[in-house]
Amino acid sequence: MARLFVDTDKFSDGEGPPIVDAYHSALKDLVRRKFDEAGGHWNDFVFGKAQELITAKDIEAVEARLLATGHRFTVSAMISQRERPEAYKAVAGNEDAATFSFEHADAKVEAVDAQGREARGQGDNVVQNAKNTIGVARYFRNNDNVMDCLNNGVPDNTIAIIDDSGGTLTAPILEKFKGVICAGGTIRSHLGILTREYGIPCLMNARISGIREGDTVEIETSGPAKTGEMYQRGEDGSVRIWKHVKK
């Protein structure tokens, strides 16, 4: 069978959970079979015949085998679970935004300090800024949240808390945010790139607990920015997120 680039990709993050590894293997086997059928050079296949030989039905068949095992995907955008509940895990908290908060098990939580700040988590800083960013936490988890701000404007000092690392959900209003806390992705994710270009302080891969809509939060954007090399080496390098507690 044909060898693929990913078979010798030195930058690969390695194997994931067995079910995910099996899914990736099934996709690789599909590409190998179609490449062998096509014959010729790899570049000709990728930029030509692959578009005809690998069909949506082929991909759907691989996915169907995965879902038949009981596996469900974890969403990176709330719209995925809404449109395909049979394929994605249910997401808690979308029903009552006023009382919802992300509750990550590994969020670093500490008691209130002398400045009235209660540590409520950490994340990967996209760009190091001169000072920390303070604003009001507001969750953006679905299209309804975005449409409300398109119609009525983004409230001042909004620090958006987002599931979606893709950046598509909040793109229409992104430039109005004072800061962003994203529960997924890395500094190289679409949202990380967009916020960097707009000059908006942002933490990716955030793990937070006990931050609710309307809380005053502070993100340590004055801390060092995470680098791609740090991900490769498995280094943490995260910066802190605080909730301001009224005295």
LUMKE-734310 format. One record per residue: residue in one letter; y, x, z negated of N, C-alpha, C, O in turn. Coordinates in steps of 0.1 Angstrom, whole numbers, plus 2048, in hexadecimal, padded with zeros to 3 digits. Last residue first. Example, Ala and Ser with C-alpha at 12.3 -4.5 7.8 and 13.67 -1.06 7.14 Angstrom:
LUMKE-734310
S7EA8807B97F58897B98008817B180B8867B0A7C78847B27D387B7B27DF8847B27DF88E7AB
This chain:
LUMKE-734310
K9B476561F9B37676119BA75C6099BA75C5FDK99F76163B9AB75D6349AA75F6259A075C61FV99177B64D98F77164399C76E63C9A3777637H98978366E99478466499277865A99176C65EK96D79367897378667797D78866B97A78D661W9677AF68E96A7A968196F79B68297479768DI9517C669D9587B969F95A7B36919517B268AR94F7E96A894E7DD69F9567D16A39607D26AAV93C7F96C29477F86B99477EA6B293F7E26B5S91F80E6C89268026C99328026BF93380A6B6G90D8246CC91B8266CF9238196CF92E8186D5D8F08296D38F681D6D090581D6D49098186DEE8DB8386ED8E58396E28EC82C6E08EF8256E9G8C983B7028C68326F78CF8336EB8CB82F6E0R8D08497188CA85170C8C78487008C184D6F6Q8DA8357288CE83C72C8C88447218BB845720Y8F182E7198E682471B8D982B71F8CE82871AM8FF84571C8FB84170F8F083770F8E7837707E9058457378FC84F7328F784C7248EC84F721G91883173990B82F73F9018397398F5835738T92A82D71992883372691A83072B91182D724K94281B70693481F70993382471793B82171FA9608296F895982070294B825704948831703P96982A6D59658316E295E8276EB95781D6E7G9828126C997781B6C89728206D597781C6E0S9957FF6CD99A80D6CC98F8176CB9918236CCT9887E76CC98A7ED6D99907FB6D99928016E3E97A7D76B897D7E56B697F7EC6C49777F66C7I9887B76B497D7C06BA9827CE6BB98E7D16BEE98B79D69E9917AA6A29857B26A897B7B36A2V99377A69C98A78569D9917916A299B7916A8T99675B68D99D76769199477369198E776687D98473E69A98574969098E75469698E7576A2G98172C6AE98D72C6A798F73769C99A738697E95E72A6AC96A7266B49767256AA97671E6A0R95074469795173669D95E7346A496773C6A3I93975B68E94775A69494774C69B93F74A6A4G92076268492A75B67C93875A681941758679S91978069591477568D92076F685929776680I9117936B391A78E6A99137836A190977D6A5R90F7AB6C99067A56BF90F7A06B49137A86ACA9167B06EB91B7AE6DE9107A76D590A79E6DAN9177BB70590B7BC6FD90E7BA6EE9097C26E6M93A7C670692E7C070C9227C27029237C96F8L95B7BF6FF94F7C56FA9437BE7009437B1701C97C7C670C96F7BF70D9647C77069637D3707P99E7C17169947C770C9877BF70C9877B370CI9A77C17379A47B972C99A7BF72398F7C3727G9AD7CC7509B37D27449B27C97389BA7C972FY9A17C47679AC7BC7629B37C17569BE7BD753E98C7D77679967D77729A37CE76E9AE7D2772R97E7D07509847DE75198F7DE75C99A7E375AT9757B775797F7B874C9857C674C9917C7749L9647BD76D96F7B576F97A7B77639867B8766I9507CD7609587D376B9657CB76D9707D076EG9457BB74E94B7C77499547CD75395F7D3750L93B7A77609467A475794D7B07519597B1750H9277B676C9327B177493E7AE76B9497B176ES91D7D375991B7C675E9287C17659337C6763R9227EB74D9217EB75C91E7DD76291D7DC76EI9217E773292E7EA73892E7EA7479387E974DT9097CC73390D7D972F91B7DB7359217D373BG8FB7AC7269007B67309037C472A9007C771FG90879470D8FE79B7169047A671D90F7AA71CA91D78970091078B6F89067927018FB7956FBC93E79570093379070892579370192379F6FDI95E78F6F99527946F294678D6FA9457816FBV97F7987049727927079677986FE9667A46FCG9A279070199679970098A79170398A785704K9B477F70C9B978B7059AE7957039B17A1703F9B276F72C9AC77371F9B377F7199B7788720K9BB76C7459C376673B9BD76972D9C4766723E9A87767579B577E7559BD77874A9C677F746L99576175999276E75199F77574E9A077B743I99374A76699D74A75B99C7587549A3759749P98074C77A98C74677D9977477729A3745775A96A75A76D97276177697F75A77998A76077AT95774F75C96475075796E75676197A75875EL93F75076C94374476595274476295973B764T93C76B77693F76077F94575477894E74D77CG93377E76494277D76694677176F95176E76FG91A78575A91D78676992B78576C93078A776S91478174091978F74491D79075392279A757D91976672D91676A73B91D77773E92977973ED92275D71491476171691276A72290A773723I94076670393976170F92A76670F92777170AI95E7606F59517646F294875E6FC9477516FEA98076B6F99757636FE9677696FA9657756FBI99B7696E79907726E998376A6ED97E7646E4T9BB75E6EE9AD75B6EF9A47676F09A676F6FAN9D775D6EC9CF7666E39C07636E39B97666D9D9DC73B6F69E17496F49D77506EA9D174A6E2P9C472970A9CC72A6FE9D07396FC9C97426FFV9C772372C9BF72B7229C872D7169D3732717G9CC70273A9D07107369C771672C9C270F723N9C26EA7429CB6EA7379D16F87339D96F972BN9B16EF7589B96E37589C56E474E9D06DF750L9A47067519AA70675E9B46FA75E9BF6FB764C9996FF7389A47097399AB7097469B770C747D9866ED7419906E873899C6F27389A76EE737M9756FD75197D6F27579896EE74E9946EB752V96970C73D97271374697B70874D98770B74FN95A6F972F96470172896E70773197A70872ED9496F07449536E773D95E6EE7369696EB736N93870574A94370275394E6F974D9596FA751N93271772B92E70F73693B70C73F94670F73BR93B72771792D72871992971F72591D71F729F95173770695173271394273371893E73D71CY9627346E69557356EE95772F6FC95C7256FDR97A7476D897873B6DF96B73D6E896B7476EFA98D7576BE9807556C497E7476CB98173D6C5V9AC7656C29A57596BD9987586C59987576D1G9B27886BA9B577B6C19AC7706BB9A67726B0I9B77AB6BF9B679F6B59BA7926BC9C47926C3T9AB7CA6C69B07BE6CB9AD7B26C29A27B06BDN9B77EB6BC9AD7E06BC9B47D46C29C07D36C3K9C68036D39C57FC6C79BA7F16C89B67EE6D3A9C38106EB9CB8176E19C98106D49CA8176C9N9A080E6F79AE80A6F79B68116EB9B08176E2Q98581670B98C8196FE99B8167009A181B709V9727FC71A97C80671C98380970E9867FF707V95B7EF71095C7F371E9667FE720963807727N9467F36F49537F36F99547F770794F80270BD92C7DF6EA92F7EB6F293D7EA6F89407E1700G92D7D26C792B7D16D692F7DE6DD9347E76D6Q9277C06A892B7CC6B09287C96BF9217C06C2G92F7AC68A9277B169692C7BD69D9357C4697R9407A567693779B67B93079F68892A79768FA9527AF65A94A7B46669407A966A9387A5661E9707A26519617A064E95A7A565B95B79E665R98E7AC6449867AB6509777AB64C9737B3644G9A27B263299E7A46349967A1640996797646Q9A67CC62D9AF7C66379AC7B76399B27B1642A9917D361D99E7D26179A87CC6209B37C761BD9767BE62A97C7CB62698A7C962098E7BD61FV95A7AA6239687AA62696E7B862196C7BC615A93A7B862B9437B06239517B26279547BC62FE92A7B764C92E7BE6409387B563893E7AC63EV9107B76649197AF65C91D7B664F9147BC648K9067BD68390A7C56779147BD66F9207BD673A8EC7AB6928FB7AD6908FD7B46838F77B0679D8D27A66978D57B46958E57B66948E97C1695A8D078B69C8C97906918CD79F68D8CD7A2681H8EC7786A58E37836A98DD78969C8E478D693E8F775C6AA8F176169E8E776C6A28DB7696A2F91574D6B590A7556B890475B6AB90C75F6A2S91D72C6A991F73A6A99137416AE90873D6ABF92B70B6A99217156AE9267236AC9327256ACT93D6F76A39356FD69892C70869C92670F694A9486F06BB9516F26B094A6F96A495070069DA9346EB6CE93B6F86CF9446FB6C29467066BFD9196DD6D09246DC6C692B6E96C59286F16BCE9086E36E590B6D56E39176D46D991F6CB6DBN9006FD6E79096F86F190E6EA6EE9186E56F4G8EE7056D38FC7066D19067016DB9127006D9A8D27156E48D870D6D98E770F6D88ED7196DDV8C17127018CC7196FA8D37116F08D87066F3A8A071570D8AB70C7088B57157008B171F6F9K89772A7288967277198A271E7168AD72071BY89071F74989872673F89672173189471572FA88270E75988071C75B88772575188473074FE8886F475487A6F775587870675686D70B753P8A46F275789E6F274A8906F674988B6FA73FR8B96FA76B8AA6FC76C8A46FD75E8A070775AE8D36F37658CE6EF7728BF6F07738B96E977BR8D56FC74A8D96EE74D8D36EA75A8CE6DE75CQ8CE71674C8C670D7448C96FF7478C06F7747S8E471F75C8D67217608CD7177598C571175FI8FC71B74F8F971275A8EA71375E8E570A764M8FE73073C8F97237388F57197438ED711741A8F174F7458FC7457478F67387448EB734747S8DC75C73F8E876473E8F475C7418FF76073EV8BE75072E8CA74E7378D47597358D575F72AT89D75B7328A975A7298B57597318B776173AF88274873F88C752740897750736899745731R86174373286E73E73687974973687975172DH83E74173584A74973485674273985673A743G82873373C82F72E73083C73672E844733725T81B73A75281674074681D73B73A81973E72EA82A72E76681D72776281772E75680E72774FL83E74076A84173476283472D75E834726753L83075277B83675676E83874A76583474B759R82B74279181F74878A82474D77C81D74B772A84473C79A83C73179583073778D82C731783E84D7557A385374F79784B744791849743785V83D7577BA83C7617AF84175C7A283B75D797A8477417C88397427C483674C7B982F7497B0E8617497CD85F73D7C485073D7C084D7397B4I85D75D7DF8637607D28607557C885D7577BCD85374E7F584B75A7EF85075D7E184875F7D8K86873D7FA85B7377F58527427EF84C7407E5A87B74E80587E7487F88717427F286F7437E5T86976A81487075D81487275880686D75D7FCI86878682686778281887077581687C775817L86C78784285F78783C85E78382E85377E82AE88878684687F77C84C87277B84586C770844Q89279B83889978E83789178383C892777838A8837B08408817AB83388779D83188279582AK88C7B98598817B085987E7AA84B87879F84AG8A87C684F8A47BE85B8997B485889B7A9854F8AC7D883B8B87D38428B47CA84E8BD7C6855V8917DF83489B7DA82A8A67D28318AB7C882CF8867E884C8807DC84588A7D683C88C7CA83CD8957FE8538947F385C88F7E68558937DB858N88F80E83C89D80983F89D7FD8488A57F3846W87481484087880C8358868068378897FA834H86681086186E81885787380E84C87580284FG84680186985280786C85980E860852811857G8397E185C8377EF8628457F586484F7EF862A8357C78538407CA85C83E7D78648417D886FE8207CA84181F7C184C8297C48578267C3863D82B7DB82E81F7DF83681E7D784281A7DC84DF83F7C98248437D682B8377DB8338397E083FK82F7B68198387B282483C7BF82C83E7BE838R8237C480481B7BE80E8237BA81B81F7BC826R8397CD7F58307D77FB8287D08078277D6811V8447B57EC84C7BD7F58437C77FC8457CA808L82F7AD7DB8337A47E683B7AD7F18387AC7FDD82F7C17C88237C07D18277B77DD8227BA7E8K8487BC7BC8467C97C383A7C87CD83B7CC7D8L8427A47B084C7A47BA84B7B17C384C7B17CFA82E7AB79E82B7A27A98357A27B48327A07C0S83C7BD78E8317C279682E7B97A182B7BD7ACH84D7AB7818537B578A8487BB79384B7BD79FY83979C77384279677C84879F78684879D792A8307B07628277AA76C82E7A377782A7A3782D8467B67538417C075B8387BB7668387BF771V84879D7458537A174F84E7AC7588517AC764I83179F73683279473F83D79774A83C793755P8357B672682A7B573082C7AA73A8297AC746P8587C172584C7BA71F8417B872A8457B7736G85D7DE73A8627D37318567CD72A84B7D372AE85E8007418577F474185E7EA7378627EF72CG87D81074C87081074786A8027478717F974BD89681175789681074988780F74388680E737S89982A77189381E76C89481D75D892828757F8A184177D8AB83B7758A582D76F8AD826768K88D84978E88E85178289984B77889984E76DD8778377A088583679C88783D78E883838784T85F8357AD8638427A88728437A487884D7A5D85D81A7B38518217AE85582F7A884D8347A0V8748127BF8738107B18678167AB86681879FF86F8177DA8788207D387681E7C48778287BDL84C8137E185980E7E18628187D985D8207D1R8308197F783781C7EB8468187EC84C8197F7A81780380582480B80682980E7F88288067EEM7F480880080080080080D80980080C8147FC
